[in-house]
C-alpha cells in the first residue's frame, strides 16, 4: 500500500488529514505539513527521503537518487 502513495503528495502537499500509507487505516490519521508526514496512529515522522528509504528499503544516497 505504501508504494501506491504518490511521493509528490508528500513532497509538496499541505494536507490536514490523510490515511497513513505505512499501515492500514480506516480513518485518516496522518497529516502532511511542509513536506513532513506525521502519523498520529503509528507515530512515524518522515520527510520525502525518509519515506522512500523506509518504503523501498534504500539507504540515504539511493533514496536521494531515486527522487531526482
N, CA, C and O atoms as a Maestro MAE file, in Angstrom:
{
 s_m_m2io_version
 :::
 2.0.0
}

f_m_ct {
 s_m_title
 :::
 protein
 m_atom[272] {
  # First column is atom index #
  i_m_mmod_type
  r_m_x_coord
  r_m_y_coord
  r_m_z_coord
  i_m_residue_number
  s_m_chain_name
  s_m_pdb_residue_name
  s_m_pdb_atom_name
  i_m_atomic_number
  :::
  1 25 0.826 -1.196 0.000 1 A "UNK " " N  " 7
  2 3 0.000 0.000 0.000 1 A "UNK " " CA " 6
  3 2 0.869 1.258 0.000 1 A "UNK " " C  " 6
  4 15 0.527 2.236 -0.664 1 A "UNK " " O  " 8
  5 25 1.975 1.251 0.725 2 A "UNK " " N  " 7
  6 3 2.821 2.445 0.807 2 A "UNK " " CA " 6
  7 2 3.395 2.813 -0.550 2 A "UNK " " C  " 6
  8 15 3.540 3.997 -0.853 2 A "UNK " " O  " 8
  9 25 3.721 1.835 -1.366 3 A "UNK " " N  " 7
  10 3 4.268 2.137 -2.686 3 A "UNK " " CA " 6
  11 2 3.246 2.830 -3.574 3 A "UNK " " C  " 6
  12 15 3.623 3.531 -4.514 3 A "UNK " " O  " 8
  13 25 1.971 2.648 -3.296 4 A "UNK " " N  " 7
  14 3 0.929 3.279 -4.103 4 A "UNK " " CA " 6
  15 2 0.721 4.743 -3.712 4 A "UNK " " C  " 6
  16 15 0.042 5.478 -4.429 4 A "UNK " " O  " 8
  17 25 1.291 5.176 -2.593 5 A "UNK " " N  " 7
  18 3 1.139 6.562 -2.147 5 A "UNK " " CA " 6
  19 2 2.034 7.456 -2.991 5 A "UNK " " C  " 6
  20 15 3.246 7.246 -3.018 5 A "UNK " " O  " 8
  21 25 1.477 8.446 -3.681 6 A "UNK " " N  " 7
  22 3 2.290 9.301 -4.553 6 A "UNK " " CA " 6
  23 2 3.299 10.128 -3.756 6 A "UNK " " C  " 6
  24 15 2.924 10.895 -2.869 6 A "UNK " " O  " 8
  25 25 4.564 9.965 -4.077 7 A "UNK " " N  " 7
  26 3 5.610 10.712 -3.386 7 A "UNK " " CA " 6
  27 2 5.402 12.211 -3.570 7 A "UNK " " C  " 6
  28 15 5.712 12.987 -2.665 7 A "UNK " " O  " 8
  29 25 4.885 12.633 -4.718 8 A "UNK " " N  " 7
  30 3 4.624 14.061 -4.948 8 A "UNK " " CA " 6
  31 2 3.695 14.635 -3.888 8 A "UNK " " C  " 6
  32 15 3.832 15.793 -3.496 8 A "UNK " " O  " 8
  33 25 2.750 13.824 -3.425 9 A "UNK " " N  " 7
  34 3 1.840 14.293 -2.381 9 A "UNK " " CA " 6
  35 2 2.575 14.603 -1.100 9 A "UNK " " C  " 6
  36 15 2.187 15.515 -0.369 9 A "UNK " " O  " 8
  37 25 3.628 13.865 -0.813 10 A "UNK " " N  " 7
  38 3 4.404 14.101 0.400 10 A "UNK " " CA " 6
  39 2 5.340 15.297 0.229 10 A "UNK " " C  " 6
  40 15 5.525 16.073 1.167 10 A "UNK " " O  " 8
  41 25 5.920 15.453 -0.936 11 A "UNK " " N  " 7
  42 3 6.918 16.495 -1.149 11 A "UNK " " CA " 6
  43 2 6.315 17.893 -1.096 11 A "UNK " " C  " 6
  44 15 6.840 18.764 -0.402 11 A "UNK " " O  " 8
  45 25 5.231 18.117 -1.812 12 A "UNK " " N  " 7
  46 3 4.740 19.490 -1.924 12 A "UNK " " CA " 6
  47 2 3.341 19.705 -1.365 12 A "UNK " " C  " 6
  48 15 2.745 20.760 -1.580 12 A "UNK " " O  " 8
  49 25 2.822 18.738 -0.667 13 A "UNK " " N  " 7
  50 3 1.463 18.861 -0.164 13 A "UNK " " CA " 6
  51 2 1.420 19.535 1.196 13 A "UNK " " C  " 6
  52 15 2.396 19.552 1.946 13 A "UNK " " O  " 8
  53 25 0.290 20.070 1.473 14 A "UNK " " N  " 7
  54 3 -0.023 20.630 2.773 14 A "UNK " " CA " 6
  55 2 -1.452 20.181 3.045 14 A "UNK " " C  " 6
  56 15 -2.407 20.843 2.640 14 A "UNK " " O  " 8
  57 25 -1.588 19.068 3.723 15 A "UNK " " N  " 7
  58 3 -2.917 18.486 3.928 15 A "UNK " " CA " 6
  59 2 -3.179 18.314 5.408 15 A "UNK " " C  " 6
  60 15 -2.276 18.018 6.191 15 A "UNK " " O  " 8
  61 25 -4.434 18.508 5.772 16 A "UNK " " N  " 7
  62 3 -4.788 18.359 7.181 16 A "UNK " " CA " 6
  63 2 -4.715 16.899 7.619 16 A "UNK " " C  " 6
  64 15 -3.908 16.555 8.484 16 A "UNK " " O  " 8
  65 25 -5.540 16.042 7.038 17 A "UNK " " N  " 7
  66 3 -5.542 14.642 7.443 17 A "UNK " " CA " 6
  67 2 -5.641 13.738 6.223 17 A "UNK " " C  " 6
  68 15 -6.456 13.965 5.328 17 A "UNK " " O  " 8
  69 25 -4.800 12.711 6.201 18 A "UNK " " N  " 7
  70 3 -4.807 11.707 5.136 18 A "UNK " " CA " 6
  71 2 -4.679 10.334 5.787 18 A "UNK " " C  " 6
  72 15 -4.311 10.236 6.957 18 A "UNK " " O  " 8
  73 25 -4.976 9.290 5.048 19 A "UNK " " N  " 7
  74 3 -4.737 7.934 5.535 19 A "UNK " " CA " 6
  75 2 -3.241 7.672 5.474 19 A "UNK " " C  " 6
  76 15 -2.594 7.983 4.474 19 A "UNK " " O  " 8
  77 25 -2.700 7.112 6.517 20 A "UNK " " N  " 7
  78 3 -1.267 6.832 6.573 20 A "UNK " " CA " 6
  79 2 -0.933 5.732 5.573 20 A "UNK " " C  " 6
  80 15 -1.559 4.672 5.593 20 A "UNK " " O  " 8
  81 25 0.044 5.966 4.698 21 A "UNK " " N  " 7
  82 3 0.414 4.952 3.710 21 A "UNK " " CA " 6
  83 2 1.285 3.834 4.293 21 A "UNK " " C  " 6
  84 15 1.616 2.882 3.586 21 A "UNK " " O  " 8
  85 25 1.654 3.934 5.552 22 A "UNK " " N  " 7
  86 3 2.555 2.964 6.152 22 A "UNK " " CA " 6
  87 2 1.842 1.821 6.870 22 A "UNK " " C  " 6
  88 15 2.459 0.812 7.211 22 A "UNK " " O  " 8
  89 25 0.557 1.984 7.095 23 A "UNK " " N  " 7
  90 3 -0.219 0.918 7.740 23 A "UNK " " CA " 6
  91 2 -1.672 1.033 7.288 23 A "UNK " " C  " 6
  92 15 -2.053 2.016 6.653 23 A "UNK " " O  " 8
  93 25 -2.464 0.046 7.610 24 A "UNK " " N  " 7
  94 3 -3.867 0.042 7.195 24 A "UNK " " CA " 6
  95 2 -4.654 0.983 8.096 24 A "UNK " " C  " 6
  96 15 -4.702 0.810 9.313 24 A "UNK " " O  " 8
  97 25 -5.261 1.968 7.481 25 A "UNK " " N  " 7
  98 3 -6.083 2.940 8.200 25 A "UNK " " CA " 6
  99 2 -7.534 2.825 7.770 25 A "UNK " " C  " 6
  100 15 -7.828 2.648 6.587 25 A "UNK " " O  " 8
  101 25 -8.425 2.925 8.718 26 A "UNK " " N  " 7
  102 3 -9.847 3.023 8.372 26 A "UNK " " CA " 6
  103 2 -10.249 4.479 8.286 26 A "UNK " " C  " 6
  104 15 -11.118 4.850 7.497 26 A "UNK " " O  " 8
  105 25 -9.614 5.302 9.102 27 A "UNK " " N  " 7
  106 3 -9.870 6.739 9.106 27 A "UNK " " CA " 6
  107 2 -8.533 7.453 8.928 27 A "UNK " " C  " 6
  108 15 -7.493 6.927 9.326 27 A "UNK " " O  " 8
  109 25 -8.550 8.634 8.339 28 A "UNK " " N  " 7
  110 3 -7.302 9.396 8.205 28 A "UNK " " CA " 6
  111 2 -6.668 9.656 9.568 28 A "UNK " " C  " 6
  112 15 -7.333 10.119 10.495 28 A "UNK " " O  " 8
  113 25 -5.392 9.355 9.676 29 A "UNK " " N  " 7
  114 3 -4.697 9.533 10.955 29 A "UNK " " CA " 6
  115 2 -3.361 10.240 10.793 29 A "UNK " " C  " 6
  116 15 -2.604 10.363 11.756 29 A "UNK " " O  " 8
  117 25 -3.064 10.702 9.595 30 A "UNK " " N  " 7
  118 3 -1.772 11.352 9.342 30 A "UNK " " CA " 6
  119 2 -1.994 12.728 8.744 30 A "UNK " " C  " 6
  120 15 -3.001 12.978 8.082 30 A "UNK " " O  " 8
  121 25 -1.053 13.607 8.983 31 A "UNK " " N  " 7
  122 3 -1.105 14.927 8.364 31 A "UNK " " CA " 6
  123 2 0.206 15.179 7.629 31 A "UNK " " C  " 6
  124 15 1.242 14.607 7.967 31 A "UNK " " O  " 8
  125 25 0.145 16.034 6.631 32 A "UNK " " N  " 7
  126 3 1.333 16.426 5.884 32 A "UNK " " CA " 6
  127 2 1.458 17.934 5.987 32 A "UNK " " C  " 6
  128 15 0.595 18.675 5.515 32 A "UNK " " O  " 8
  129 25 2.524 18.374 6.600 33 A "UNK " " N  " 7
  130 3 2.803 19.802 6.753 33 A "UNK " " CA " 6
  131 2 4.227 20.052 6.301 33 A "UNK " " C  " 6
  132 15 5.158 19.404 6.779 33 A "UNK " " O  " 8
  133 25 4.397 20.968 5.401 34 A "UNK " " N  " 7
  134 3 5.701 21.355 4.856 34 A "UNK " " CA " 6
  135 2 6.566 20.152 4.500 34 A "UNK " " C  " 6
  136 15 7.756 20.116 4.810 34 A "UNK " " O  " 8
  137 25 5.957 19.170 3.848 35 A "UNK " " N  " 7
  138 3 6.696 18.022 3.357 35 A "UNK " " CA " 6
  139 2 7.005 16.949 4.377 35 A "UNK " " C  " 6
  140 15 7.774 16.032 4.089 35 A "UNK " " O  " 8
  141 25 6.430 17.039 5.554 36 A "UNK " " N  " 7
  142 3 6.658 16.042 6.603 36 A "UNK " " CA " 6
  143 2 5.358 15.291 6.845 36 A "UNK " " C  " 6
  144 15 4.319 15.894 7.113 36 A "UNK " " O  " 8
  145 25 5.427 13.975 6.748 37 A "UNK " " N  " 7
  146 3 4.284 13.122 7.050 37 A "UNK " " CA " 6
  147 2 4.357 12.756 8.522 37 A "UNK " " C  " 6
  148 15 5.345 12.179 8.974 37 A "UNK " " O  " 8
  149 25 3.315 13.090 9.270 38 A "UNK " " N  " 7
  150 3 3.255 12.696 10.682 38 A "UNK " " CA " 6
  151 2 1.991 11.883 10.885 38 A "UNK " " C  " 6
  152 15 0.884 12.354 10.625 38 A "UNK " " O  " 8
  153 25 2.169 10.650 11.355 39 A "UNK " " N  " 7
  154 3 1.027 9.776 11.638 39 A "UNK " " CA " 6
  155 2 0.777 9.769 13.141 39 A "UNK " " C  " 6
  156 15 1.664 9.441 13.929 39 A "UNK " " O  " 8
  157 25 -0.433 10.134 13.523 40 A "UNK " " N  " 7
  158 3 -0.803 10.156 14.934 40 A "UNK " " CA " 6
  159 2 -1.091 8.752 15.457 40 A "UNK " " C  " 6
  160 15 -1.129 8.538 16.669 40 A "UNK " " O  " 8
  161 25 -1.292 7.806 14.564 41 A "UNK " " N  " 7
  162 3 -1.593 6.438 14.963 41 A "UNK " " CA " 6
  163 2 -0.312 5.623 15.200 41 A "UNK " " C  " 6
  164 15 -0.131 5.048 16.273 41 A "UNK " " O  " 8
  165 25 0.574 5.576 14.193 42 A "UNK " " N  " 7
  166 3 1.795 4.767 14.331 42 A "UNK " " CA " 6
  167 2 2.997 5.584 14.820 42 A "UNK " " C  " 6
  168 15 4.028 5.011 15.176 42 A "UNK " " O  " 8
  169 25 2.873 6.912 14.839 43 A "UNK " " N  " 7
  170 3 3.932 7.760 15.382 43 A "UNK " " CA " 6
  171 2 5.068 8.092 14.433 43 A "UNK " " C  " 6
  172 15 6.039 8.726 14.846 43 A "UNK " " O  " 8
  173 25 4.978 7.685 13.176 44 A "UNK " " N  " 7
  174 3 6.053 7.974 12.206 44 A "UNK " " CA " 6
  175 2 6.086 9.455 11.842 44 A "UNK " " C  " 6
  176 15 5.043 10.094 11.706 44 A "UNK " " O  " 8
  177 25 7.279 9.986 11.689 45 A "UNK " " N  " 7
  178 3 7.532 11.329 11.175 45 A "UNK " " CA " 6
  179 2 8.548 11.173 10.060 45 A "UNK " " C  " 6
  180 15 9.715 10.880 10.317 45 A "UNK " " O  " 8
  181 25 8.113 11.365 8.829 46 A "UNK " " N  " 7
  182 3 9.002 11.129 7.697 46 A "UNK " " CA " 6
  183 2 8.950 12.275 6.697 46 A "UNK " " C  " 6
  184 15 7.877 12.783 6.371 46 A "UNK " " O  " 8
  185 25 10.125 12.674 6.215 47 A "UNK " " N  " 7
  186 3 10.169 13.572 5.068 47 A "UNK " " CA " 6
  187 2 10.194 12.696 3.822 47 A "UNK " " C  " 6
  188 15 10.126 11.471 3.925 47 A "UNK " " O  " 8
  189 25 10.291 13.305 2.657 48 A "UNK " " N  " 7
  190 3 10.216 12.531 1.418 48 A "UNK " " CA " 6
  191 2 11.372 11.535 1.302 48 A "UNK " " C  " 6
  192 15 11.177 10.428 0.802 48 A "UNK " " O  " 8
  193 25 12.569 11.910 1.754 49 A "UNK " " N  " 7
  194 3 13.710 10.993 1.684 49 A "UNK " " CA " 6
  195 2 13.510 9.824 2.646 49 A "UNK " " C  " 6
  196 15 13.734 8.671 2.276 49 A "UNK " " O  " 8
  197 25 13.092 10.112 3.866 50 A "UNK " " N  " 7
  198 3 12.838 9.059 4.838 50 A "UNK " " CA " 6
  199 2 11.728 8.120 4.396 50 A "UNK " " C  " 6
  200 15 11.782 6.914 4.633 50 A "UNK " " O  " 8
  201 25 10.723 8.694 3.752 51 A "UNK " " N  " 7
  202 3 9.614 7.875 3.245 51 A "UNK " " CA " 6
  203 2 10.114 6.877 2.200 51 A "UNK " " C  " 6
  204 15 9.766 5.697 2.249 51 A "UNK " " O  " 8
  205 25 10.927 7.349 1.262 52 A "UNK " " N  " 7
  206 3 11.466 6.466 0.218 52 A "UNK " " CA " 6
  207 2 12.408 5.441 0.842 52 A "UNK " " C  " 6
  208 15 12.387 4.273 0.453 52 A "UNK " " O  " 8
  209 25 13.224 5.852 1.793 53 A "UNK " " N  " 7
  210 3 14.128 4.921 2.458 53 A "UNK " " CA " 6
  211 2 13.340 3.787 3.119 53 A "UNK " " C  " 6
  212 15 13.692 2.616 2.975 53 A "UNK " " O  " 8
  213 25 12.284 4.137 3.836 54 A "UNK " " N  " 7
  214 3 11.517 3.127 4.566 54 A "UNK " " CA " 6
  215 2 10.691 2.239 3.643 54 A "UNK " " C  " 6
  216 15 10.696 1.019 3.802 54 A "UNK " " O  " 8
  217 25 9.989 2.821 2.690 55 A "UNK " " N  " 7
  218 3 9.072 2.030 1.868 55 A "UNK " " CA " 6
  219 2 9.781 1.209 0.805 55 A "UNK " " C  " 6
  220 15 9.271 0.169 0.390 55 A "UNK " " O  " 8
  221 25 10.966 1.665 0.352 56 A "UNK " " N  " 7
  222 3 11.665 0.942 -0.701 56 A "UNK " " CA " 6
  223 2 12.927 0.260 -0.211 56 A "UNK " " C  " 6
  224 15 13.632 -0.374 -0.996 56 A "UNK " " O  " 8
  225 25 13.224 0.382 1.084 57 A "UNK " " N  " 7
  226 3 14.375 -0.298 1.665 57 A "UNK " " CA " 6
  227 2 15.709 0.211 1.139 57 A "UNK " " C  " 6
  228 15 16.644 -0.568 0.955 57 A "UNK " " O  " 8
  229 25 15.801 1.505 0.897 58 A "UNK " " N  " 7
  230 3 17.024 2.092 0.333 58 A "UNK " " CA " 6
  231 2 17.819 2.816 1.406 58 A "UNK " " C  " 6
  232 15 17.272 3.213 2.435 58 A "UNK " " O  " 8
  233 25 19.124 2.987 1.159 59 A "UNK " " N  " 7
  234 3 19.916 3.834 2.026 59 A "UNK " " CA " 6
  235 2 19.711 5.290 1.608 59 A "UNK " " C  " 6
  236 15 19.026 5.566 0.623 59 A "UNK " " O  " 8
  237 25 20.305 6.217 2.357 60 A "UNK " " N  " 7
  238 3 20.071 7.642 2.119 60 A "UNK " " CA " 6
  239 2 20.444 8.070 0.701 60 A "UNK " " C  " 6
  240 15 19.647 8.713 0.017 60 A "UNK " " O  " 8
  241 25 21.648 7.717 0.260 61 A "UNK " " N  " 7
  242 3 22.121 8.122 -1.066 61 A "UNK " " CA " 6
  243 2 21.226 7.564 -2.164 61 A "UNK " " C  " 6
  244 15 20.886 8.280 -3.106 61 A "UNK " " O  " 8
  245 25 20.843 6.306 -2.056 62 A "UNK " " N  " 7
  246 3 19.970 5.690 -3.062 62 A "UNK " " CA " 6
  247 2 18.598 6.346 -3.081 62 A "UNK " " C  " 6
  248 15 18.002 6.503 -4.146 62 A "UNK " " O  " 8
  249 25 18.094 6.728 -1.918 63 A "UNK " " N  " 7
  250 3 16.795 7.394 -1.852 63 A "UNK " " CA " 6
  251 2 16.846 8.764 -2.510 63 A "UNK " " C  " 6
  252 15 15.913 9.156 -3.211 63 A "UNK " " O  " 8
  253 25 17.938 9.495 -2.286 64 A "UNK " " N  " 7
  254 3 18.095 10.806 -2.916 64 A "UNK " " CA " 6
  255 2 18.163 10.636 -4.431 64 A "UNK " " C  " 6
  256 15 17.523 11.389 -5.165 64 A "UNK " " O  " 8
  257 25 18.919 9.670 -4.898 65 A "UNK " " N  " 7
  258 3 18.994 9.412 -6.343 65 A "UNK " " CA " 6
  259 2 17.632 9.024 -6.905 65 A "UNK " " C  " 6
  260 15 17.284 9.425 -8.016 65 A "UNK " " O  " 8
  261 25 16.871 8.261 -6.161 66 A "UNK " " N  " 7
  262 3 15.526 7.826 -6.615 66 A "UNK " " CA " 6
  263 2 14.601 9.023 -6.787 66 A "UNK " " C  " 6
  264 15 13.739 9.020 -7.665 66 A "UNK " " O  " 8
  265 25 14.773 10.044 -5.958 67 A "UNK " " N  " 7
  266 3 13.894 11.225 -6.008 67 A "UNK " " CA " 6
  267 2 14.335 12.246 -7.060 67 A "UNK " " C  " 6
  268 15 13.586 13.171 -7.374 67 A "UNK " " O  " 8
  269 25 15.519 12.089 -7.595 68 A "UNK " " N  " 7
  270 3 15.994 13.066 -8.590 68 A "UNK " " CA " 6
  271 2 15.282 12.911 -9.896 68 A "UNK " " C  " 6
  272 15 15.557 13.650 -10.842 68 A "UNK " " O  " 8
  :::
 }
 m_bond[271] {
  # First column is bond index #
  i_m_from
  i_m_to
  i_m_order
  :::
  1 1 2 1
  2 2 3 1
  3 3 4 2
  4 3 5 1
  5 5 6 1
  6 6 7 1
  7 7 8 2
  8 7 9 1
  9 9 10 1
  10 10 11 1
  11 11 12 2
  12 11 13 1
  13 13 14 1
  14 14 15 1
  15 15 16 2
  16 15 17 1
  17 17 18 1
  18 18 19 1
  19 19 20 2
  20 19 21 1
  21 21 22 1
  22 22 23 1
  23 23 24 2
  24 23 25 1
  25 25 26 1
  26 26 27 1
  27 27 28 2
  28 27 29 1
  29 29 30 1
  30 30 31 1
  31 31 32 2
  32 31 33 1
  33 33 34 1
  34 34 35 1
  35 35 36 2
  36 35 37 1
  37 37 38 1
  38 38 39 1
  39 39 40 2
  40 39 41 1
  41 41 42 1
  42 42 43 1
  43 43 44 2
  44 43 45 1
  45 45 46 1
  46 46 47 1
  47 47 48 2
  48 47 49 1
  49 49 50 1
  50 50 51 1
  51 51 52 2
  52 51 53 1
  53 53 54 1
  54 54 55 1
  55 55 56 2
  56 55 57 1
  57 57 58 1
  58 58 59 1
  59 59 60 2
  60 59 61 1
  61 61 62 1
  62 62 63 1
  63 63 64 2
  64 63 65 1
  65 65 66 1
  66 66 67 1
  67 67 68 2
  68 67 69 1
  69 69 70 1
  70 70 71 1
  71 71 72 2
  72 71 73 1
  73 73 74 1
  74 74 75 1
  75 75 76 2
  76 75 77 1
  77 77 78 1
  78 78 79 1
  79 79 80 2
  80 79 81 1
  81 81 82 1
  82 82 83 1
  83 83 84 2
  84 83 85 1
  85 85 86 1
  86 86 87 1
  87 87 88 2
  88 87 89 1
  89 89 90 1
  90 90 91 1
  91 91 92 2
  92 91 93 1
  93 93 94 1
  94 94 95 1
  95 95 96 2
  96 95 97 1
  97 97 98 1
  98 98 99 1
  99 99 100 2
  100 99 101 1
  101 101 102 1
  102 102 103 1
  103 103 104 2
  104 103 105 1
  105 105 106 1
  106 106 107 1
  107 107 108 2
  108 107 109 1
  109 109 110 1
  110 110 111 1
  111 111 112 2
  112 111 113 1
  113 113 114 1
  114 114 115 1
  115 115 116 2
  116 115 117 1
  117 117 118 1
  118 118 119 1
  119 119 120 2
  120 119 121 1
  121 121 122 1
  122 122 123 1
  123 123 124 2
  124 123 125 1
  125 125 126 1
  126 126 127 1
  127 127 128 2
  128 127 129 1
  129 129 130 1
  130 130 131 1
  131 131 132 2
  132 131 133 1
  133 133 134 1
  134 134 135 1
  135 135 136 2
  136 135 137 1
  137 137 138 1
  138 138 139 1
  139 139 140 2
  140 139 141 1
  141 141 142 1
  142 142 143 1
  143 143 144 2
  144 143 145 1
  145 145 146 1
  146 146 147 1
  147 147 148 2
  148 147 149 1
  149 149 150 1
  150 150 151 1
  151 151 152 2
  152 151 153 1
  153 153 154 1
  154 154 155 1
  155 155 156 2
  156 155 157 1
  157 157 158 1
  158 158 159 1
  159 159 160 2
  160 159 161 1
  161 161 162 1
  162 162 163 1
  163 163 164 2
  164 163 165 1
  165 165 166 1
  166 166 167 1
  167 167 168 2
  168 167 169 1
  169 169 170 1
  170 170 171 1
  171 171 172 2
  172 171 173 1
  173 173 174 1
  174 174 175 1
  175 175 176 2
  176 175 177 1
  177 177 178 1
  178 178 179 1
  179 179 180 2
  180 179 181 1
  181 181 182 1
  182 182 183 1
  183 183 184 2
  184 183 185 1
  185 185 186 1
  186 186 187 1
  187 187 188 2
  188 187 189 1
  189 189 190 1
  190 190 191 1
  191 191 192 2
  192 191 193 1
  193 193 194 1
  194 194 195 1
  195 195 196 2
  196 195 197 1
  197 197 198 1
  198 198 199 1
  199 199 200 2
  200 199 201 1
  201 201 202 1
  202 202 203 1
  203 203 204 2
  204 203 205 1
  205 205 206 1
  206 206 207 1
  207 207 208 2
  208 207 209 1
  209 209 210 1
  210 210 211 1
  211 211 212 2
  212 211 213 1
  213 213 214 1
  214 214 215 1
  215 215 216 2
  216 215 217 1
  217 217 218 1
  218 218 219 1
  219 219 220 2
  220 219 221 1
  221 221 222 1
  222 222 223 1
  223 223 224 2
  224 223 225 1
  225 225 226 1
  226 226 227 1
  227 227 228 2
  228 227 229 1
  229 229 230 1
  230 230 231 1
  231 231 232 2
  232 231 233 1
  233 233 234 1
  234 234 235 1
  235 235 236 2
  236 235 237 1
  237 237 238 1
  238 238 239 1
  239 239 240 2
  240 239 241 1
  241 241 242 1
  242 242 243 1
  243 243 244 2
  244 243 245 1
  245 245 246 1
  246 246 247 1
  247 247 248 2
  248 247 249 1
  249 249 250 1
  250 250 251 1
  251 251 252 2
  252 251 253 1
  253 253 254 1
  254 254 255 1
  255 255 256 2
  256 255 257 1
  257 257 258 1
  258 258 259 1
  259 259 260 2
  260 259 261 1
  261 261 262 1
  262 262 263 1
  263 263 264 2
  264 263 265 1
  265 265 266 1
  266 266 267 1
  267 267 268 2
  268 267 269 1
  269 269 270 1
  270 270 271 1
  271 271 272 2
  :::
 }
}
